[in-house]
Amino acid sequence: MPAAQPLAAAPDRPYHHGRLREAALAAARQAVATDGHQALSMRQLAQQLGVAPSALYKHFAHRTALLAALADSLHVELLDRLLATQREEPQAWRAMEVAARTFLGFAQAHPLLFRMMYDDEVINDPDAENRLPALQATYDTLLALGQRAWPGLDRASVQQRLIGFWSTLFGFATLRTHGMLKSYMVGAWQQGVLEDQVVATALGPRPEAR
């Protein structure tokens, strides 16, 4: 009787050795970037990863928790870029301008991820403040940067400027990613011309050099 052959080793999967959470976030990111977050299913994601849905639920209590974790990881990416900008660009006004263009560039390059990050399901979840710490960290970083970019303004005034700054950028990014900027609005203008105008409007008048 021939000797039994040893079983082939199972292929290493990304969820081995405690990496299921990271693998799930990576797979969810790809799924959302391709099909949008509304199509994301915990069951289908588990099937793609080769695990039971219950394994995913050990890391994410429900779909909204998964989306929030993904959104937070994307906010971390944007925050890291903002912090890198500050290190590379000591002039606060210029750093604010680069931050604005970075945000607009991210939204244009990743429209479906951008929509998910600010969708009502994620941003207005009752536990959103706990699940999205990078969002507040980004705000705090921009507030500190704004206090240098707009010298002479008190904290409350800088906060008001930041709301205008954010509203302008977010509004333009939303219009662009939703295809709402029609040809009769923009004519033959290049995207760069529009973006220059939006960033200038978001920043407002530059303070006089002292």
N, C-alpha and C positions, 0 to 999 in steps of 0.2 A: 504494500500500500504506500503510495507516494507520501512523502512528508508534507504536512500542511504548509502552504505558503504564508509568510507573514502578511498581515493586512497592510495595505499601503497607508501611509500617513495622510490624514485629512489635510487638505490645503489650508494654509494659514489664512484665516479670515480677519478682516479688520476689527471684528468685535471680540477676538480672543484677547486675553490678558487685560481685561478691563477697558477695552477701547470702543465699546459699543456706542457710548454717548458721542464720542468724536466722529465715529463712522456714520451715525444717524444724522448728525448735523451736516456732515459733508454731503451725504446723499440727499438730504432735504434741501440743501442749498442748490444743488444741481437741478432737482425737480422743480423748485420754485422758479429758478432762473429760466427754465425751459417752458413750463406750463402754467406758471402762476400759483400762488399759494392756495387759491380756492380749490384747486384740484388735488391738493396734497392729502393723502390718506394714511393714517397710522398703520392700517392693515397692509396696504400696498407697500409702504416703506419697509415694514417688517419682512414682508415676503422678498423684497429686493435684497435685503441684508441676510436673508436665510435664517431668521430667528422667529420665534413665536411673538405675536403682538404683546403678550404679557412681559416679555423681556424689555421691550421699549418702554412700557408703562412703569417699569422700575426706575427709569431715568426721567421720564416726562409724564406727569400725571394725566395729561390730555393733550390734544392737538395744539391748543392755544399755548400751553407751556412750551411745547417744541418750537412753535413759531417765535415765541418771545425769546427763547434761548438763541435761536438763529438770528433774530433781529439784534439782540445784544452783541453777538459776535461781530456783526456787520458794523454796529456803532463803535465797537472797539477798533475796527480797522480804520474808520474815519477819524476817531480820536487819535490813533497812532500817527496818522498822516498830519493831523493838526499839530501835534506835539513836535513832529519832525520839522514841520514848516517853521515853528517858533525857534527851533535850534538853528536852522539854516538861515533864517531871515530875522535878524534882531529888530528891524524897524517894524513897529507894531502895526502901522497902517498897511504896509505892504503884506505883512503876515495875514491880516484880515482879508485882504484882497485874494491872496493865494488860497486861503481857506474857503472862500466863496467859490472860487473856480474849481477847487477840488470837489466840493459838494456837488456842483452842477455836473462836473465830469463823471462822477460816480453814478448819479441818477441817469445820465444819458447812456452810459455804458451798461448799466444793470437795471433797466426799467422795471422789470417784474420784481426783483428784489427790493428796489426802492419803494414800490407800491406796498409790498408786504410790511416793510419796516414801519410804515406810518398808517397802516390799515386800522380801522376802528377795533377789530378783534384783538389786535396786539397793543395798540397805544392806550386804549381805554379799558383794558382788562382791569378788574378791581385790584389785582396785585401787580400792576404794571410798574410801579415805582421800585418794587423789590426785584422784579425780573429784568428791568432795564437800567441797571446802575450806570452803564457807560453813557446813556443818554444824558443823565444829570451831570456826569463827569465832564462831558463835552460842553454842556452849558456853562458849568463853573469855569472851565478853561477859557471859553470865549468871553465870559464876563470879565475875567482878569485881563485878557488881551484887549477887550474893548475899553477898559479903564485906562489903558496906556494909549490906545489908538485915538480916543476922544478925550484928551486931557481937559481938565477944567470942569468936567461934568461930575455931579455927584452920582452915587451908586444907583439911585432910582432912575435918574435920567439916562444912564448908560443902559440899564435894563430896558427902558422904553425904546432906546435906539436898537437894541438887540432884537426886540420883537419886530420892529420894522425891517431890520436886516433879514431876519429869518423868514418873515412873511413874504418878502419880495423874492428871495431865492427859492423858497418852497413852492410859491405860486407859479413861478416860471418853470421850474423843474416839472411840476405836475402838468402844466399845460403842454409842455414839450413831450413828456413821456406818454401822455394820453392822445397825442396827435391832434391837439386842439388849436395849434397855431396854423391856421389855414393860409393858403397862398395869397388870398385877398388881404390878409393882415400883414404879412411879412414881405410881400412883393419879391424882389430879387435880392434882398439883403442876405448877406452871408451869415451863417450861424455865429461867427466870431463877432460880427457887428452887434447882433442882438445881445449876445452874452456880455459884451463890453458895457452896453447900456444898462442891462440888468444889474451888473455888479456895481456900476457907478451909482445907480439909484439906491441899491441896498446899503452902500456905505454912506451915502449922503455927502454933504460938503466936507471937504478936507479941512481940518483945523489949520489956522495960520501957524506957520513955523515961529517959534519963539527963540 
